[in-house]
């Protein structure tokens, strides 16, 4: 096979649906993915399913077909992307209280989400000065790219979003008086939940970008775009740009933060060991272990082999660790 021919198919998916037997689905779904050589992460909760998987195309399609054979997932949508390398090291099916953690009981995005706006209609909406445009992603995601006029709530996890709304709807806040609000996220899932939350707070005109940033970047020509920068994706690509072309960021292998040119030129950046975000947070023993892990990965690459590597010493930054568990599977293809 030609070495540059994309071999792997990545599929991002989510669906809000009543799933009272979610726990019973874990084992057969894990076994099915393992049997088909599929890797990634899928989250199951009473409110539905969320995740990203990758593998040989026939394996990924087998998993999607199995899911859609359940009438509750018959309308399940997914986004696809091709890759030359497997973007995940292992397969995990996790049981969660929510498929994207907001921490507000009683929300039902399947029934009460805001109004979808197609990518081709998004510019007209956010160009309206009477519309408050809100980026519902976390601070480090916003930091590498966002839409014109978008407000950054500076959240570290999605669960902090309700507190931001409570603050900003007070007199003098950007949401005071319940204005028309347009929200967006990577692939759509956080928007469905955040718009449902705003509607529960009495906001009547709430809109969200259908298919998320990724669908916009895929659909809207760059010359007409209101997007600036790259879009963070929680897999080995790190970020993408217009046309879903690979972005300009690398991933710190120590703390998993996205690194742009400035961070890569920092004296605190040591490949596989540290970056400006995590410099000084490891013990000398942990740094030595990370350096050895990086050396082994480089040797494996030189041999053309895959190197999974040991568990990274220490803990990744709180923001990225929480994003991976609760927010990270936001349509990342």
Secondary structure as UniProt FT lines:
FT   TURN            3..4
FT   STRAND          8..16
FT   TURN            20..21
FT   HELIX           22..35
FT   TURN            36..37
FT   STRAND          39..45
FT   TURN            46..47
FT   STRAND          48..56
FT   HELIX           57..68
FT   HELIX           71..73
FT   TURN            74..75
FT   STRAND          77..83
FT   STRAND          91..95
FT   TURN            105..106
FT   HELIX           109..112
FT   STRAND          115..117
FT   HELIX           119..127
FT   TURN            129..130
FT   STRAND          131..135
FT   HELIX           139..142
FT   TURN            143..144
FT   STRAND          145..147
FT   TURN            148..149
FT   STRAND          151..152
FT   HELIX           158..160
FT   HELIX           161..168
FT   TURN            171..172
FT   TURN            174..177
FT   STRAND          180..184
FT   HELIX           189..200
FT   TURN            201..202
FT   STRAND          206..209
FT   TURN            210..211
FT   HELIX           212..219
FT   HELIX           222..224
FT   STRAND          227..229
FT   STRAND          231..232
FT   TURN            236..237
FT   STRAND          239..240
FT   HELIX           242..244
FT   STRAND          250..251
FT   TURN            253..255
FT   STRAND          258..259
FT   HELIX           261..264
FT   TURN            267..268
FT   TURN            271..273
FT   TURN            276..280
FT   HELIX           284..302
FT   TURN            303..304
FT   HELIX           318..322
FT   HELIX           323..327
//
